[in-house]
Amino acid sequence: KMTGDKFASHSNFLERCFETLATGTWICTFVLGGSAGLLVSIYLIIYTQYRWIIGLYLFWIWVIDKDTPEIGGRPFQCIKSWSWWKYKCNYYPLRYEKLPGVKLDLKKNYLMCCFPHGVLCNGFLNAFVVADTKYFKHQSHVVTLSLQFKLPFIRDLLLGMGGISSSANAINYVLSRPSGGHLCALVVGGASEALYSRPGCYILNLKNRKGFVKLALQNGAPLVPVFSFGETDLYDQLEGPRIRSFQKFVQKWTRFAPIIPIGRFGIIPYRRVVTTVGNFSKSIFFPVGFPLEIPKIINPKKEEIDEYHAKFVEKLTELFEEQKYNYLEKPEDKKLIIL
């Protein structure tokens, strides 16, 4: 007969197994899903009788439906509310903490500027895909590489998650919605920032990243700093001068940084807490620092872009310095480095 304690122990073990499985499945899907979908499509076209179905599907995504990632995407709430996400979030765990006094106006659109990239943006994805189903009254849109929307199967998963293209046109479309009520979530540092991700290090690729400020000014959309503490602790990386040269070469031509992560069982991240700083107000969740209000300037000058970029960097730095004492070990030794 199984005692209550033994049952709880077995139940906890199974729960952790499901969490590990969900996380590993997501990592494999995100990293390999694009190339796997392409290879499966080629195989079905060449070797099976289903070639006409795949042909119609490819015609749909490359011709008829190709502009969807540029005009707000096609999110599905049923995908955002999958139990899969719950197990993935509980694996680390990914959590949120309350910041008092932050309010987002439903009549406005916001550009949520997320840091750091880390290896796979775990805190960012959880906040704007999973938490969206429970806490947001704004419609969230997650910016990802445009190339992903040209790859079969993974494209439709990303669209269902609320994904949009990383092009300026796609971001402008969301930020210019006249009725307001939209969040555009952008990892500003991009793939190149992932190369600097190391446990205990917070190095941001931000000094020369000013395009997001220009987009915000053109639409009068407030900039909101979002910081995921612990994001860089999820993986180590294989390093070396030859590896770094190869990474830079590939990134130059593809905008993708090929990282060799070291985690549990290879590519599964370590179980370490990731905290996205946020605020709960009634049933609404806002992952934030305080918004930086931005005037609407259709054709902003370089000096104006530089001015608001400097103000944003100051706000982001304040958020990090104030909150690191709540979420990091030995916070006095942790510095925010902006490259």
Sequence and secondary structure as in RCSB ss.txt:
>XXXX:A:sequence
KMTGDKFASHSNFLERCFETLATGTWICTFVLGGSAGLLVSIYLIIYTQYRWIIGLYLFWIWVIDKDTPEIGGRP
FQCIKSWSWWKYKCNYYPLRYEKLPGVKLDLKKNYLMCCFPHGVLCNGFLNAFVVADTKYFKHQSHVVTLSLQFK
LPFIRDLLLGMGGISSSANAINYVLSRPSGGHLCALVVGGASEALYSRPGCYILNLKNRKGFVKLALQNGAPLVP
VFSFGETDLYDQLEGPRIRSFQKFVQKWTRFAPIIPIGRFGIIPYRRVVTTVGNFSKSIFFPVGFPLEIPKIINP
KKEEIDEYHAKFVEKLTELFEEQKYNYLEKPEDKKLIIL
>XXXX:A:secstr
   HHHHHHHHHHHHHHHHHHHHHHHHHHHHHHHHHHHHHHHHHHHHSTTHHHHHHHHHIIIIISTTGGGTT   
 HHHHT HHHHHHHHHTTEEEEE TT    TTS EEEEEE  TTT HHHHIIIIIGGGTT SSEEEEEE GGGGG
STTHHHHHHHTTEEESSHHHHHHHHT TT  EEEEEETTHHHHHTT  TT EEE  TT  HHHHHHHHHT  EEE
EEEETGGGS EE   HHHHHHHHHHHHHHS     EEBBTBTB     EEEEEEEETTEEEE S  B     SS 
 HHHHHHHHHHHHHHHHHHHHHHHHHHSSSGGG  EEE 
